[in-house]
Amino acid sequence: MFRKLALGAVLVGLVAVLRKQAPDLARYFRALDVKTGETRWQHRGFGRASLLQAGSKTIILDEDGDLALATMTPEGVTIHSEAKLFETTAWTVPTLVGTTLYARDREKIVALDLGAR
């Protein structure tokens, strides 16, 4: 049986799609051209995840509890930083209030101050 889950975010002229597909469970992060449907770029490493756009940056929280800060452009994605945030399943989209990021998994909720230091 073939199953997939895809979540995305719309950028200027692009839609970014995260998917984890069976049977090989490969994890791909892709950007598709909105007009043509063509793949503009692909990045391996994220499967089922939530995307939160914050200005020019994208906050990614995947189901394994990995948090990343990235910049997405028509030319590609740049991952600026990554951190293991949770040990259990994290399916809830993070929330950004000012410079505080709220995220949760199945067991706890955290508040992270993302303000410049």
C-alpha positions as CSV (number, residue, x, y, z in Angstrom):
1,M,0.0,0.0,0.0
2,F,1.3,3.5,-0.9
3,R,0.4,6.3,1.5
4,K,1.6,9.9,1.7
5,L,1.1,13.0,3.8
6,A,1.9,16.4,2.4
7,L,1.8,19.8,4.1
8,G,2.9,23.0,2.5
9,A,3.4,26.7,2.6
10,V,2.9,29.2,-0.3
11,L,5.7,31.5,-1.1
12,V,6.0,34.0,-4.0
13,G,5.5,31.9,-7.1
14,L,6.3,28.6,-5.2
15,V,4.6,26.1,-2.9
16,A,6.9,24.3,-0.5
17,V,5.8,20.7,0.1
18,L,6.9,18.3,2.9
19,R,6.2,14.7,2.4
20,K,7.1,11.3,3.9
21,Q,6.0,8.5,1.6
22,A,5.8,4.8,2.0
23,P,7.1,2.2,1.3
24,D,10.6,3.6,1.5
25,L,9.7,6.4,4.0
26,A,11.9,8.8,2.1
27,R,11.7,12.3,3.5
28,Y,11.7,15.2,1.0
29,F,11.2,18.9,1.2
30,R,10.3,20.3,-2.3
31,A,9.4,23.6,-3.9
32,L,7.0,23.5,-6.8
33,D,6.5,26.3,-9.3
34,V,2.8,27.4,-8.9
35,K,2.3,28.1,-12.6
36,T,3.9,25.0,-14.1
37,G,3.9,22.4,-11.3
38,E,7.6,21.7,-12.0
39,T,9.9,20.9,-9.1
40,R,12.2,23.9,-8.6
41,W,14.3,22.3,-5.8
42,Q,14.4,19.4,-3.4
43,H,16.0,18.9,0.0
44,R,16.2,15.6,1.7
45,G,15.7,15.4,5.5
46,F,12.2,16.5,6.5
47,G,9.1,14.4,6.2
48,R,5.8,15.1,8.0
49,A,6.3,18.6,9.4
50,S,4.6,21.9,10.1
51,L,5.8,25.1,8.4
52,L,5.5,28.5,10.0
53,Q,6.5,31.6,8.0
54,A,8.0,34.4,10.1
55,G,9.1,37.3,8.0
56,S,11.8,36.0,5.6
57,K,12.4,32.8,7.7
58,T,10.5,29.5,7.9
59,I,10.3,27.6,11.2
60,I,10.0,23.8,10.6
61,L,8.8,21.4,13.3
62,D,8.8,17.8,12.1
63,E,6.8,14.9,13.7
64,D,10.0,13.5,15.3
65,G,10.4,16.7,17.4
66,D,13.2,18.3,15.3
67,L,13.0,22.1,15.0
68,A,14.7,24.0,12.2
69,L,15.1,27.6,11.1
70,A,15.3,28.0,7.3
71,T,15.2,30.5,4.4
72,M,13.3,29.4,1.3
73,T,13.8,31.0,-2.1
74,P,13.1,30.0,-5.7
75,E,16.7,28.8,-5.9
76,G,16.7,26.6,-2.8
77,V,16.4,26.2,0.9
78,T,19.1,27.1,3.5
79,I,18.9,25.5,6.9
80,H,20.3,28.0,9.4
81,S,20.0,25.9,12.5
82,E,18.5,22.6,13.8
83,A,17.7,21.3,17.3
84,K,16.0,18.3,18.8
85,L,13.1,19.7,20.7
86,F,11.0,16.7,21.6
87,E,11.4,12.9,22.0
88,T,7.7,12.1,21.2
89,T,5.4,12.8,18.3
90,A,4.9,16.5,17.5
91,W,2.1,17.2,15.1
92,T,0.9,20.6,16.3
93,V,1.8,23.7,14.3
94,P,4.1,25.9,16.4
95,T,2.8,29.4,17.3
96,L,4.9,32.6,17.2
97,V,3.9,35.5,19.5
98,G,6.3,38.4,19.2
99,T,9.7,36.6,19.6
100,T,8.3,33.7,21.7
101,L,7.8,30.4,19.9
102,Y,5.3,28.0,21.5
103,A,5.5,24.3,20.5
104,R,4.1,21.1,21.9
105,D,4.4,17.4,21.5
106,R,2.2,14.7,23.1
107,E,3.6,15.3,26.6
108,K,4.6,18.9,27.1
109,I,4.5,22.4,25.8
110,V,7.6,24.7,25.6
111,A,8.1,28.4,25.1
112,L,11.3,29.5,23.4
113,D,12.6,33.1,23.3
114,L,13.8,33.6,19.7
115,G,14.7,37.3,20.2
116,A,18.1,38.6,19.1
117,R,20.7,38.6,21.7
